[in-house]
């Protein structure tokens, strides 16, 4: 249930001076004093609707450290002209006081509604383009980005998740009401959020990609390309998977880091993969989309499953055999116009 909240007045420095600036803000939400960093580029103008990117630190982390030592989007914000927000998670009393977005049971903590409040609050101070609100995160912050895309989907245009897993059952109540582009960046040797979890706690990354590709009605088969190995000494390489031609021209992408660990790839992390910069990859990906899909999408070139009525003539498994729909098992729907869509009902 969404909770009542009271907004603390934003600092006067933010309200009156819209130059290039980094400020620490506070808001009273659900009885807690919540803190977040806001970076406003010098190019910001109150006369122009401006995109906004939320960046969520990992479990036990802190917003300031995440910005300074891992995910520093400020130079990109200066060039691309978006507002950057680093919220701070609360301590979880059920996890030794760790600063977590997803508190452990027993809890009724729902930080997605805190983020929803932040969006409304920032929109009252800045001229925010509410069709271009983006989210990204590392580790637990990446997991939380999936939660935002599910729970407050009407406010989130696209997301990027780095080294973020997803618990089984996390998508059971996902309420997707618009094309939602998703980028995943995961290492195959991640020991914290395994690429293929042997314990059965988390979905395999392939299942996460499949869920979002299916939800957006993309092409069944991804386009696979090899990212140039510009740093052969980092011990890893990267493959790009792109499921294209979804509703509203959206794509779902994965950057699969072969032999990569539980890292945020960037020049600031010399131990991580150096062939990609997660900051650049995330912004280049999410910025192409708004809540209608790809900006300037030619809808006439896309098979829009929301508007075209079709008749299902057959449901088959991956071997082409007649099939029934079963939880967590991929299946393919064949329509009377010859098109095919892949589906999976995740439970």
C-alpha positions in Angstrom: 0.0 0.0 0.0 1.2 3.5 -0.8 2.0 5.4 2.3 1.4 9.0 3.3 4.3 11.3 3.3 5.3 14.9 4.2 7.8 16.8 2.0 10.5 18.9 3.6 11.2 22.1 1.7 14.0 21.6 -0.8 17.1 23.7 -0.1 16.9 27.3 -1.4 20.2 26.8 -3.2 18.6 24.3 -5.5 15.4 26.2 -5.9 16.9 29.5 -7.0 20.2 28.7 -8.6 20.1 26.4 -11.6 23.7 26.4 -12.6 26.0 23.4 -12.6 25.7 22.1 -9.1 25.7 19.1 -6.8 23.5 19.4 -3.7 22.5 17.1 -0.9 18.7 17.2 -0.3 16.5 15.8 2.4 12.9 14.8 2.5 10.7 13.4 5.3 9.0 10.3 4.0 7.1 7.7 6.0 8.6 9.1 9.3 12.2 8.9 8.1 14.6 11.6 7.0 15.6 10.5 3.5 18.7 11.9 1.8 19.6 12.1 -1.9 22.2 13.8 -4.1 21.0 16.0 -7.1 23.3 17.0 -9.9 22.0 19.7 -12.2 24.1 20.4 -15.4 24.9 24.0 -16.3 22.8 23.6 -19.5 19.6 23.1 -17.5 16.9 25.6 -18.4 13.6 25.8 -16.5 11.9 26.5 -19.9 12.8 23.1 -21.3 11.5 19.7 -20.1 14.6 17.7 -18.9 15.2 14.0 -18.6 16.2 12.6 -15.2 18.3 9.5 -14.3 18.2 7.8 -10.9 21.3 5.8 -9.9 20.9 3.4 -7.0 23.9 2.2 -5.0 24.4 -1.5 -4.0 23.6 -3.1 -0.7 25.4 -1.7 2.3 26.5 1.2 0.1 26.2 5.0 0.1 25.1 7.4 -2.5 28.2 9.6 -2.3 30.6 6.7 -2.6 28.6 5.2 -5.5 28.8 8.5 -7.4 32.5 9.2 -6.7 34.0 5.7 -7.0 31.8 3.7 -9.4 29.0 5.3 -11.3 30.0 9.0 -12.0 27.5 10.1 -14.6 28.2 13.9 -14.1 30.3 14.5 -17.2 27.7 12.7 -19.3 25.0 14.8 -17.7 26.9 17.9 -18.6 27.1 16.8 -22.2 23.7 15.2 -22.7 21.8 17.7 -20.4 19.9 15.5 -17.9 19.4 15.8 -14.2 21.2 13.1 -12.1 19.9 11.8 -8.8 21.6 9.4 -6.3 19.2 8.4 -3.5 20.4 6.9 -0.2 18.9 3.7 1.1 17.8 3.3 4.7 19.5 0.9 7.2 17.7 -2.4 7.3 17.1 -3.5 11.0 16.6 -7.1 9.7 20.1 -7.2 8.1 22.5 -5.8 10.7 21.8 -2.2 9.7 22.9 -2.5 6.1 21.7 0.2 3.8 19.4 -1.8 1.6 16.7 -0.9 -1.0 14.9 -4.3 -0.5 14.6 -4.9 3.2 14.6 -8.5 4.5 11.6 -10.1 6.0 9.7 -9.3 8.2 9.1 -5.9 6.6 6.6 -3.6 5.0 9.3 -1.4 3.6 8.6 -0.3 0.0 11.2 2.0 -1.3 9.5 2.1 -4.8 7.0 4.5 -3.3 9.8 6.7 -1.8 11.1 6.9 -5.4 7.7 7.8 -6.7 7.6 10.6 -4.1 11.0 11.8 -5.2 9.9 12.0 -8.8 6.9 14.1 -7.8 9.0 16.3 -5.5 11.7 16.9 -8.2 9.0 17.7 -10.7 7.7 20.4 -8.5 11.2 22.0 -8.4 12.6 21.4 -11.8 11.0 21.2 -15.3 11.2 17.4 -15.6 10.3 15.5 -18.7 8.1 12.9 -17.0 8.0 10.7 -20.1 11.8 10.3 -19.8 12.5 9.2 -16.2 15.2 6.5 -16.1 16.6 4.3 -13.4 19.8 2.2 -13.1 21.6 0.5 -10.3 24.4 -1.8 -9.1 23.9 -5.1 -7.4 20.9 -4.6 -5.0 20.4 -1.3 -6.7 20.1 -3.2 -10.0 17.6 -5.6 -8.4 15.7 -2.5 -7.2 15.6 -1.1 -10.8 13.6 -4.2 -11.8 11.2 -3.5 -8.9 10.7 0.1 -10.1 10.1 -1.0 -13.7 7.4 -3.4 -12.4 5.8 -1.5 -9.5 5.8 2.1 -10.8 6.0 1.3 -14.5 3.9 4.3 -15.4 6.7 6.6 -14.2 9.8 4.8 -15.5 10.6 4.9 -19.2 13.7 2.5 -19.2 16.2 0.9 -16.9 19.7 -0.5 -16.7 20.7 -3.1 -14.2 24.4 -3.9 -13.5 25.4 -7.1 -11.6 21.8 -7.2 -10.5 19.9 -10.5 -9.8 16.2 -11.1 -9.5 14.5 -13.4 -7.0 12.2 -16.1 -8.2 8.7 -14.6 -8.0 9.8 -11.0 -8.4 7.9 -10.6 -11.7 4.7 -12.3 -10.5 3.0 -8.9 -9.9 4.7 -6.9 -12.6 2.3 -4.3 -14.0 3.7 -3.2 -17.3 1.5 -0.7 -19.1 3.9 0.7 -21.7 6.9 -0.4 -23.8 9.8 -0.6 -21.3 13.3 -0.9 -22.6 15.8 -2.8 -20.3 19.5 -3.2 -20.4 21.3 -5.9 -18.3 25.0 -6.0 -17.6 26.2 -9.2 -15.8 29.4 -11.2 -15.4 29.4 -14.9 -16.0 31.7 -15.4 -13.0 29.7 -13.2 -10.6 30.0 -14.9 -7.2 27.4 -12.6 -5.4 24.6 -12.6 -8.0 25.4 -15.7 -10.1 24.7 -15.6 -13.8 23.1 -19.0 -13.3 22.3 -19.4 -9.6 22.9 -23.1 -8.5 20.9 -22.5 -5.3 17.7 -21.6 -7.1 17.2 -18.2 -5.3 17.6 -16.1 -8.4 16.4 -16.3 -12.0 19.2 -17.0 -14.5 20.1 -13.9 -16.4 18.7 -15.5 -19.6 15.3 -15.8 -17.9 15.4 -12.1 -16.9 16.1 -11.1 -20.4 13.4 -13.4 -21.7 10.8 -11.9 -19.4 11.5 -8.4 -20.6 11.8 -9.4 -24.2 8.5 -11.3 -24.0 6.8 -8.5 -22.1 7.8 -6.1 -24.9 6.9 -8.5 -27.7 10.4 -8.3 -29.3 11.9 -10.6 -31.9 12.4 -14.1 -30.5 16.0 -14.4 -31.5 18.5 -11.7 -30.3 21.2 -10.2 -32.6 24.5 -11.2 -31.1 27.7 -9.1 -31.6 31.1 -9.2 -30.1 32.2 -6.0 -28.4 35.8 -5.1 -29.3 38.3 -6.4 -26.8 40.1 -3.1 -26.3 41.8 -4.2 -23.1 43.1 -7.8 -23.5 44.7 -7.7 -20.0 41.4 -7.4 -18.0 40.7 -11.1 -18.3 37.3 -10.7 -19.8 35.4 -10.1 -23.0 31.9 -8.8 -23.8 29.1 -10.1 -26.0 26.1 -7.9 -26.8 22.6 -9.5 -27.1 19.8 -7.3 -28.6 16.2 -8.4 -28.8 14.7 -5.8 -31.2 11.4 -4.7 -32.8 9.3 -4.7 -29.7 6.2 -2.7 -29.0 6.9 1.0 -29.6 10.2 0.0 -31.3 11.8 -0.9 -28.0 14.7 -3.3 -27.5 16.0 -5.4 -24.7 19.7 -5.7 -24.4 22.3 -7.7 -22.5 26.0 -7.0 -22.2 27.3 -10.4 -21.2 30.8 -10.1 -19.6 32.5 -13.4 -20.2 34.6 -14.2 -17.0 33.3 -10.9 -15.5 32.7 -10.6 -11.7 30.4 -8.6 -9.5 31.5 -5.3 -10.8 30.4 -2.0 -12.3 32.6 -1.7 -15.4 34.1 1.7 -15.7 37.5 3.4 -15.9 37.2 4.0 -12.1 37.2 0.3 -11.5 40.5 -1.0 -12.9 39.8 -4.5 -11.7 36.6 -4.8 -13.7 36.1 -5.2 -17.5 37.6 -2.3 -19.4 36.0 -3.0 -22.8 32.9 -1.2 -21.8 31.9 1.8 -19.6 28.6 1.0 -17.8 27.9 4.7 -17.4 28.2 5.4 -21.1 26.3 2.2 -22.1 23.4 2.9 -19.7 22.9 6.5 -20.8 23.3 5.7 -24.5 20.7 2.9 -24.1 18.0 4.4 -21.9 18.1 7.9 -23.5 16.7 6.6 -26.7 13.3 5.9 -25.1 10.4 7.5 -23.4 7.2 6.0 -22.0 5.9 5.5 -25.5 8.9 3.5 -26.6 11.7 4.5 -29.0 11.7 8.3 -29.5 10.6 9.0 -33.0 9.6 5.4 -33.6 8.1 4.7 -37.0 5.1 2.7 -35.7 4.1 1.7 -39.2 7.2 -0.4 -39.4 6.5 -2.3 -36.2 4.1 -5.2 -35.6 2.3 -3.5 -32.7 0.8 -6.3 -30.6 -1.3 -3.8 -28.6 -3.4 -2.7 -31.6 -3.3 -5.5 -34.1 -5.9 -8.2 -33.4 -4.7 -11.7 -34.4 -6.0 -15.2 -34.0 -3.8 -17.9 -32.3 -3.7 -21.0 -34.4 -1.1 -23.0 -32.5 1.0 -23.1 -29.3 4.3 -25.1 -29.6 7.4 -25.9 -27.6 11.0 -25.1 -28.7 11.0 -28.4 -30.8 7.8 -27.4 -32.7 5.6 -29.9 -30.9 2.1 -28.9 -29.8 2.3 -27.7 -26.2 0.3 -26.5 -23.2 1.3 -23.4 -21.2 3.3 -24.3 -18.1 4.9 -22.0 -15.5 8.6 -21.1 -16.2 8.7 -23.1 -19.5 9.2 -21.1 -22.8 6.5 -21.6 -25.5 5.8 -20.1 -28.9 2.5 -18.7 -30.1 1.8 -19.0 -33.9 -0.7 -16.5 -35.2 -2.9 -16.7 -38.3 -0.8 -14.0 -40.1 2.3 -16.2 -39.8 4.0 -14.3 -37.1 5.5 -16.0 -34.0 6.0 -14.7 -30.5 8.0 -16.3 -27.6 6.4 -16.4 -24.2 7.2 -17.6 -20.7 4.9 -17.3 -17.7 7.3 -16.8 -14.7 6.1 -17.9 -11.3 
